[in-house]
Amino acid sequence: MKDDKTGAVIRGVALVLAAALIPRLLGSVGATDLWENGAPQVELARQVAATARTRVGTDRFHTGSQRYDGEWAYGTHLMTTLGLGQVALQHPELRAELLPAMTESVAQLISPRTNAFGTEAWGQPGLTTLRGGRGHGYLGYANLALSMLRLLEPNTRFAALNDELTDALAERLAAAPHALFETYPSEAYAPDMSMVAGSVALHDCATGRAERTFFPAWRAAFERYIDPVSGLLYQSAEAETGQFLDAPRGSGAAIAAYALSFADRRLGERLHTGVRRHALAPLGFGMRREYAPGHSGRGDIDSGPVMFGVGVSATGFALAGERLYGDRHAFTALYRTVNFVGVPLGGHFMSGGPLGNAILLAMSSATFEWQKHCRKVAS
C-alpha cells in the first residue's frame, strides 16, 4: 500500500513538472536562432514578404470599426516594411529578394485606400495637404517605413514623397508647443510623436542631413510624458496644453522605445527600462504589464487584451527593447510566450494573422545596424 501511495505521489509530481516544463521547452524553440539572426528570422521574413504580395487590405480585419480596420491594415504594411528592412540590413544577401515586398508594402501604405481612415477623420487626405498642413500625426508611421526603404534603396520612386513628408512632419514637431501635435482632430498621442521623431531621424540618416536644430528642445519637452514613478509613457495628452488624458501605459512605452531608437538611443533605453520594471515571468514565460500599480484600465485597440494586468501589445512590443538593449534572457522569455501562444507553423504564426506576424518580425529583428548605413553628413 505504501509503495502504491509513493508511486502515486511520484506520478503526480512528474505530471506537474511536465505540465510546467513542456510548454516552456516548446515555447523556447527557435529563440536562440532568432536572437542570432538565424533561420527562423529568414523564414518569418519570407512568409511576411509573401503575405505583402497579396496586398493586405481592410477586408482582412474585422474589429467592428472602420477606423480600426484601417489602422490595422496600415500597421501591417508599416511593420512589414520595417521588419523586412531590418532583416535585409542583417542579411545583405537577402536585400534583392526582400526589396520588392518592401516596395509593395510602402505602395499600399501610402495608397488612398489604406489612408481612408485618416482622410475620414480630418475631412481631407493627409498626404496631399503637406505644405502648410497640420495634424495627421499617424503619418509618422508611414514616414518611418518610407525612411527605412530609402536607407536600403536611395533611388526609390518614393524618395520625393519621403523628403516632403519628412520636412512637413519636422515642421509640425518643431512648432508643437508641448512636443505633441494631433494624430486625429483633438487627439494627440505621445507614442505617435516618437514615430514622427524616429522617421525624421532615419530619413536624415539615409540622406546625409545633419540633425535638425529643434531636436534637443523637443526631446527635453517630450520627457515630461514619461511618468517618473512607473517609468512608463503617458499615452494621450492635449496637444495645446500638454495635460495628460490617460494613465502611463506599457504598450505605448514599449513601441516608443523602439521608435526612439532611431532618434535618441538614450531616451529609447530609458523607456525600455521603464517597461522592464513591470515584467512578469511565471514559469519562465515573459510578460509585461499594461498599467503600473496604482493605475488600471481596460484593453483597447492599442493595448490589445489586458488580462490580469498583462498587456498583449506591451508584451509583444517589448521584444524590440530587449533585442536592442542586449538582454538575451529577457528576449527569450518574451519570445517563449509569443511562440507558445502564436501557434507556430511553417515559419509563421497561425493565430497572429498578417498584422501579428509583421509585428513579430519587426520587433524580433530590431537592430542598430541601420547606423552603419547612414550617409555622411554634407559639409
C-alpha positions as CSV (number, residue, x, y, z in Angstrom):
1,M,0.0,0.0,0.0
2,K,2.8,2.4,1.0
3,D,4.5,1.7,-2.4
4,D,1.3,2.4,-4.2
5,K,1.0,5.8,-2.4
6,T,4.6,6.6,-3.1
7,G,4.2,5.7,-6.8
8,A,1.1,7.9,-7.0
9,V,3.0,10.9,-5.5
10,I,5.9,10.4,-7.9
11,R,3.5,10.2,-10.9
12,G,1.7,13.3,-9.6
13,V,4.9,15.3,-9.3
14,A,6.0,14.1,-12.7
15,L,2.8,15.3,-14.2
16,V,3.1,18.7,-12.6
17,L,6.7,19.1,-13.8
18,A,5.7,18.0,-17.3
19,A,2.8,20.5,-17.3
20,A,5.2,23.3,-16.3
21,L,8.3,22.4,-18.3
22,I,6.9,21.0,-21.6
23,P,5.2,24.3,-22.7
24,R,8.3,26.2,-21.6
25,L,10.5,23.9,-23.8
26,L,8.1,24.1,-26.7
27,G,7.9,27.9,-26.5
28,S,11.7,28.2,-26.5
29,V,12.1,26.5,-29.8
30,G,13.8,28.9,-32.2
31,A,14.5,31.7,-29.7
32,T,18.3,31.3,-29.9
33,D,18.4,31.2,-33.7
34,L,16.1,34.2,-33.8
35,W,18.4,36.2,-31.4
36,E,21.3,35.3,-33.6
37,N,19.5,36.3,-36.9
38,G,19.3,32.6,-37.9
39,A,16.9,30.6,-40.0
40,P,13.7,31.4,-38.1
41,Q,14.2,35.1,-38.8
42,V,14.7,34.4,-42.5
43,E,11.7,32.0,-42.6
44,L,9.4,34.5,-41.0
45,A,10.7,37.3,-43.3
46,R,9.9,35.2,-46.3
47,Q,6.4,34.4,-45.0
48,V,5.7,38.1,-44.3
49,A,7.0,39.1,-47.7
50,A,4.7,36.5,-49.4
51,T,1.8,38.0,-47.5
52,A,2.8,41.5,-48.6
53,R,2.5,40.4,-52.2
54,T,-1.2,39.6,-51.6
55,R,-1.9,43.4,-50.9
56,V,-3.4,43.1,-47.4
57,G,-6.4,45.5,-47.1
58,T,-9.0,46.4,-44.6
59,D,-11.2,43.5,-45.6
60,R,-8.7,41.2,-43.8
61,F,-9.7,42.8,-40.4
62,H,-13.0,42.7,-38.5
63,T,-12.6,44.9,-35.4
64,G,-16.1,46.4,-35.7
65,S,-14.7,49.8,-36.5
66,Q,-13.8,51.1,-40.0
67,R,-11.1,53.3,-38.4
68,Y,-9.5,50.4,-36.5
69,D,-9.7,48.1,-39.6
70,G,-7.9,50.8,-41.5
71,E,-5.3,51.2,-38.7
72,W,-4.6,47.5,-38.6
73,A,-4.1,47.3,-42.4
74,Y,-1.9,50.4,-42.1
75,G,0.1,48.8,-39.3
76,T,0.5,45.6,-41.3
77,H,2.2,47.5,-44.1
78,L,4.3,49.5,-41.7
79,M,5.6,46.6,-39.7
80,T,6.2,44.5,-42.9
81,T,8.4,47.3,-44.3
82,L,10.3,47.8,-41.1
83,G,10.8,44.1,-40.4
84,L,11.9,43.2,-43.9
85,G,14.3,46.2,-43.9
86,Q,15.9,45.2,-40.7
87,V,16.3,41.6,-41.9
88,A,17.9,42.9,-45.1
89,L,20.3,45.0,-43.1
90,Q,21.4,42.0,-41.1
91,H,21.3,39.7,-44.1
92,P,22.7,41.7,-47.0
93,E,22.4,38.6,-49.3
94,L,18.6,38.9,-48.9
95,R,18.3,42.5,-49.9
96,A,17.4,41.9,-53.6
97,E,14.9,39.3,-52.5
98,L,13.1,41.4,-49.9
99,L,13.1,44.8,-51.6
100,P,10.2,44.1,-53.9
101,A,7.9,43.2,-51.0
102,M,9.1,46.3,-49.1
103,T,8.3,48.5,-52.1
104,E,4.9,46.9,-52.4
105,S,4.2,47.4,-48.7
106,V,5.1,51.1,-48.9
107,A,2.9,51.5,-52.0
108,Q,0.0,50.0,-50.1
109,L,0.8,52.0,-47.0
110,I,0.6,55.4,-48.8
111,S,-2.4,54.5,-51.0
112,P,-5.7,56.5,-50.7
113,R,-7.5,53.2,-49.8
114,T,-5.2,52.4,-46.8
115,N,-5.3,56.1,-45.7
116,A,-9.0,56.4,-45.8
117,F,-9.3,56.2,-42.0
118,G,-7.2,59.3,-41.7
119,T,-8.9,61.1,-44.5
120,E,-12.3,60.5,-43.0
121,A,-11.2,61.8,-39.6
122,W,-9.7,65.0,-40.9
123,G,-12.0,65.5,-43.9
124,Q,-9.0,65.7,-46.3
125,P,-6.1,63.4,-47.2
126,G,-3.0,64.0,-45.2
127,L,-0.5,63.1,-48.0
128,T,-1.9,65.7,-50.4
129,T,-2.0,68.6,-47.9
130,L,1.5,68.5,-46.6
131,R,2.7,72.1,-47.2
132,G,1.1,74.3,-44.6
133,G,-1.0,71.5,-43.2
134,R,-1.4,70.4,-39.6
135,G,-2.1,67.3,-37.6
136,H,-2.2,63.8,-39.3
137,G,0.3,62.5,-36.7
138,Y,-0.3,58.9,-37.9
139,L,1.8,59.8,-41.0
140,G,4.9,59.4,-38.8
141,Y,4.4,55.7,-39.0
142,A,4.3,55.8,-42.8
143,N,7.3,58.0,-42.9
144,L,9.3,55.6,-40.8
145,A,8.6,52.9,-43.4
146,L,9.5,55.3,-46.2
147,S,12.7,56.2,-44.5
148,M,13.6,52.5,-44.0
149,L,13.1,51.8,-47.7
150,R,15.1,55.0,-48.5
151,L,18.0,53.7,-46.4
152,L,18.1,50.4,-48.4
153,E,17.1,51.9,-51.8
154,P,18.3,55.5,-52.1
155,N,16.7,55.9,-55.5
156,T,13.3,54.5,-54.6
157,R,10.5,56.1,-56.5
158,F,9.1,57.3,-53.2
159,A,12.2,59.5,-52.4
160,A,10.5,62.8,-53.2
161,L,7.5,62.0,-51.0
162,N,9.8,60.9,-48.2
163,D,11.6,64.3,-48.4
164,E,8.4,66.3,-48.5
165,L,6.7,64.3,-45.8
166,T,9.7,64.5,-43.5
167,D,10.0,68.2,-43.8
168,A,6.3,68.6,-43.1
169,L,6.3,66.4,-40.1
170,A,9.6,68.1,-38.8
171,E,8.0,71.5,-39.2
172,R,4.9,70.4,-37.2
173,L,7.0,68.8,-34.5
174,A,9.2,71.9,-34.1
175,A,6.1,74.1,-33.8
176,A,4.3,71.8,-31.3
177,P,4.0,73.8,-28.0
178,H,4.3,70.7,-25.8
179,A,6.1,68.2,-28.1
180,L,2.8,66.9,-29.5
181,F,0.6,67.6,-32.5
182,E,-2.7,65.9,-33.3
183,T,-3.0,62.5,-34.7
184,Y,-6.7,63.0,-35.2
185,P,-8.7,66.2,-34.5
186,S,-8.4,66.9,-30.8
187,E,-6.5,63.6,-30.2
188,A,-2.7,63.6,-29.6
189,Y,-0.6,60.7,-28.6
190,A,3.0,60.6,-27.3
191,P,3.8,57.2,-28.9
192,D,2.8,58.7,-32.3
193,M,5.2,61.6,-31.8
194,S,8.0,59.1,-31.1
195,M,7.3,57.6,-34.5
196,V,7.4,61.1,-36.1
197,A,10.8,61.8,-34.5
198,G,12.2,58.4,-35.4
199,S,11.0,58.8,-39.0
200,V,12.7,62.2,-39.4
201,A,15.9,61.0,-37.8
202,L,16.1,57.9,-40.1
203,H,15.3,59.9,-43.2
204,D,18.2,62.3,-42.2
205,C,20.5,59.3,-41.7
206,A,19.6,57.9,-45.1
207,T,20.1,61.2,-46.9
208,G,23.1,62.6,-45.0
209,R,21.4,65.5,-43.4
210,A,22.7,66.9,-40.1
211,E,20.4,66.7,-37.0
212,R,17.7,69.3,-37.1
213,T,18.1,72.2,-34.7
214,F,14.8,71.7,-32.9
215,F,15.5,68.1,-31.7
216,P,17.3,68.9,-28.4
217,A,14.4,71.1,-27.3
218,W,11.8,68.6,-28.5
219,R,13.5,65.7,-26.5
220,A,13.5,67.8,-23.3
221,A,9.8,68.6,-23.8
222,F,8.9,65.0,-24.6
223,E,10.4,63.7,-21.4
224,R,7.6,65.2,-19.4
225,Y,5.4,62.4,-20.7
226,I,7.5,59.7,-19.0
227,D,6.0,59.1,-15.6
228,P,8.8,59.4,-13.1
229,V,7.3,56.8,-10.8
230,S,6.5,54.0,-13.2
231,G,8.8,54.8,-16.0
232,L,6.0,54.3,-18.5
233,L,4.7,56.7,-21.1
234,Y,1.5,58.7,-20.8
235,Q,-0.3,57.6,-23.9
236,S,-2.7,60.5,-24.6
237,A,-2.5,64.2,-23.8
238,E,-3.9,67.6,-25.0
239,A,-1.7,69.0,-27.8
240,E,-2.3,72.6,-26.8
241,T,-1.7,72.2,-23.0
242,G,0.3,69.0,-22.6
243,Q,-2.2,67.9,-20.0
244,F,-2.3,64.1,-19.6
245,L,-5.5,62.4,-20.6
246,D,-4.6,58.8,-19.9
247,A,-2.6,56.7,-17.5
248,P,1.1,55.8,-18.2
249,R,0.9,52.6,-20.4
250,G,3.2,49.7,-21.2
251,S,2.1,49.3,-24.8
252,G,2.9,53.0,-25.7
253,A,6.1,53.0,-23.8
254,A,7.3,49.8,-25.5
255,I,6.6,50.9,-29.0
256,A,8.0,54.4,-28.3
257,A,11.2,52.7,-27.0
258,Y,11.5,51.1,-30.4
259,A,10.7,54.2,-32.5
260,L,13.0,56.4,-30.5
261,S,15.9,54.0,-31.1
262,F,16.1,55.8,-34.5
263,A,16.1,59.3,-32.9
264,D,17.6,59.1,-29.4
265,R,19.1,55.9,-28.1
266,R,19.2,57.3,-24.5
267,L,15.6,58.2,-24.5
268,G,14.6,54.9,-26.0
269,E,16.6,53.0,-23.5
270,R,15.0,54.9,-20.7
271,L,11.5,53.9,-21.8
272,H,12.7,50.3,-22.3
273,T,13.9,50.3,-18.7
274,G,10.5,51.6,-17.5
275,V,8.8,48.7,-19.4
276,R,11.2,46.2,-18.0
277,R,10.3,47.3,-14.4
278,H,6.8,45.9,-15.0
279,A,8.0,42.5,-16.2
280,L,6.5,39.2,-15.1
281,A,7.8,35.7,-15.9
282,P,5.6,33.0,-14.5
283,L,7.2,29.6,-15.3
284,G,9.7,31.4,-17.5
285,F,7.0,32.9,-19.8
286,G,7.9,36.6,-20.2
287,M,5.1,39.2,-19.9
288,R,4.7,42.9,-19.5
289,R,2.1,44.8,-17.5
290,E,0.0,47.4,-19.4
291,Y,-0.6,49.5,-16.3
292,A,1.7,50.3,-13.4
293,P,0.5,49.7,-9.8
294,G,-2.0,52.4,-8.8
295,H,-3.4,52.6,-12.3
296,S,-5.9,50.4,-14.1
297,G,-7.9,50.3,-17.3
298,R,-9.4,48.1,-19.9
299,G,-7.8,46.8,-23.0
300,D,-8.2,48.9,-26.2
301,I,-7.1,49.0,-29.8
302,D,-3.6,50.0,-28.7
303,S,-3.0,47.6,-25.8
304,G,-4.9,44.6,-27.1
305,P,-6.5,42.4,-24.5
306,V,-5.4,43.1,-20.9
307,M,-5.6,40.0,-18.7
308,F,-4.7,40.1,-15.0
309,G,-2.9,43.3,-15.7
310,V,-0.7,41.8,-18.5
311,G,-0.9,43.6,-21.9
312,V,-0.7,41.7,-25.2
313,S,0.8,44.6,-27.1
314,A,3.1,45.6,-24.3
315,T,4.5,42.0,-24.2
316,G,4.9,41.8,-28.0
317,F,6.4,45.3,-28.5
318,A,8.9,44.7,-25.6
319,L,10.7,42.2,-27.8
320,A,12.3,45.1,-29.6
321,G,13.6,46.7,-26.5
322,E,15.2,43.5,-25.2
323,R,16.7,42.9,-28.7
324,L,18.1,46.5,-28.9
325,Y,19.5,46.8,-25.5
326,G,21.0,43.3,-25.3
327,D,19.2,41.1,-22.8
328,R,19.1,37.7,-24.4
329,H,17.5,36.0,-21.4
330,A,14.6,38.5,-21.3
331,F,14.1,38.3,-25.0
332,T,13.9,34.5,-24.8
333,A,11.3,34.7,-22.0
334,L,9.1,37.0,-24.1
335,Y,9.6,35.0,-27.2
336,R,8.6,31.9,-25.3
337,T,5.2,33.4,-24.6
338,V,4.7,34.7,-28.1
339,N,5.8,31.4,-29.6
340,F,3.6,29.3,-27.4
341,V,0.5,31.4,-27.8
342,G,1.1,32.1,-31.5
343,V,0.8,28.5,-32.7
344,P,3.9,28.3,-35.0
345,L,3.5,26.5,-38.3
346,G,5.7,26.6,-41.4
347,G,7.7,29.7,-40.4
348,H,4.8,31.9,-39.3
349,F,2.2,32.0,-36.6
350,M,-1.4,30.8,-37.2
351,S,-3.0,32.9,-34.5
352,G,-1.2,36.2,-35.4
353,G,-2.7,36.9,-38.8
354,P,-0.9,39.3,-41.2
355,L,-0.5,42.1,-38.6
356,G,0.7,39.8,-35.8
357,N,3.3,38.2,-38.0
358,A,4.5,41.5,-39.3
359,I,4.8,42.9,-35.7
360,L,6.7,39.9,-34.5
361,L,9.1,40.2,-37.4
362,A,9.7,43.9,-36.9
363,M,10.1,43.6,-33.1
364,S,12.2,40.5,-33.0
365,S,14.6,41.8,-35.7
366,A,15.1,45.3,-34.2
367,T,18.6,46.4,-34.7
368,F,21.1,49.3,-34.6
369,E,22.6,48.0,-37.9
370,W,21.0,50.9,-39.7
371,Q,23.5,53.3,-38.1
372,K,26.3,51.7,-40.2
373,H,24.5,52.7,-43.4
374,C,23.9,56.4,-42.7
375,R,25.2,58.6,-45.5
376,K,27.9,61.1,-44.4
377,V,26.6,64.5,-43.5
378,A,27.3,67.0,-46.2
379,S,29.8,69.6,-45.0
